[in-house]
Structures are given as structure tokens and as C-alpha cells.
């Protein structure tokens, strides 16, 4: 149910489902779903899970603000080397 995605993500996280399982079986392979899941993960400071989702999104054409938002999240989480990778991808894409 698209309007209830965040509630579903919260429930999935509470039952401690494996992130790989969630990506493979529960999140449709569509940019809009990945982006909302990534936003959920960032808002809950779930760094390692967000890295997996970002990796999946790599194949998708992302908007400028997606790169900048995720880069900012990584910097705030102290993941400077990952932030630099995202920044370099941003420069290459635009």
C-alpha cells in the first residue's frame, strides 16, 4: 500500500527482518519505492541498511537532491569516505 510504506517499513524493522531479504522480497524494484525506503532509513539513522539501498539505487537515474541529501546524511553519520564516493558519483552524473 503506497500510502502506508513508512508504517510497513517500521513494522519490518521492529521484527528485525534481514535488510537483504527486505530489498529482495518486499521492496518493488522501482525508484520511488527505493527512495522512500532510503528516506525511512535515514530518518531512523540506519546507516548500514541505507548503504545497501543506495547501492541498489545506483542503477537508477537519481535526482540531484537525492545525491546531496544522501551525501549530507553520510557526512553527519561520520562516513566521510562513503560521502566522498557519493559526491564523486554526483559530479560524474551532472
N, C-alpha and C positions, 0 to 999 in steps of 0.2 A: 504494500500500500504506500504509494509515493508520499502522501501527506504525513505518514507515521514513521518515516525512515529513522529519525533520531530516536524515537521510542524503541523501535526494534533494535537499533544498534546498542542502546543502553541495556536492554534485556540480554542480548547476545554477550555483551561484555560481563554482565553480572553472573552469567552461568559459566564464564571462563572458557568459552569456545576458542579453539585454536585460531589465530589470525589467518593462517593459510587456508584452513577449512572455510572460514567466512568468505575470503576472497574467491575461492574456487567454487563454492556451492551456494552462497547466499546473496552475493552482490552481482547484479547483472553486469555484463561486460560493456558498459556504456559510460561515457564520460561523466554525465550528470550524476550517476549513482556513485562513481568513484569520488567525485568532487565532494558530494555531501558526506560520504563516509570519512574522507580526509578531514573535512571541517569538524566532524564529530570528534575524531581522534585528536586533532589539535586542540580543540576546546577542552578536552579532558587530559591534556598533556601526555598522550600516549605515543611517545617518540618512536619506539621500535616498530610498532604497528603502522605508524604513518610512513615510515621508510618503505615498507612493503607496498603500501597503496601507491605511493609516489612512483615506485618502480613500475607498477602496472600502468600508471598513467603516462609513462614515458612514451608509449606507443601512440598515445592520443595527442591531438593538437590542443595545447593548453593556451589559455589566455595570459596576457602579460601579468595581470593581477594575481593569477594562480602562482606563477613563479615568485613574485615579490612577497606574497603572503606566506608561502612556504619557506622561503629563504629567511624571512623575518622570524618565523617560528623556530627554525633551526638555530639561528643566532641566539635567540632568547633561551633556548634549551642548552646552549653551550656547545653545540655541534658545528663548530666553525668549518671543519673540513667538508662536511656534508653541505653546508650552506654555500661554500665556495663552488662545489660541483654544480649545485642548482643555479648559482649565479652564472657560471660558465655556459651552462645549457641555455640560460636565458639570453645571454649575449649572442650565442650561435643562432638561436631561433629568431631573434629580432635584429 
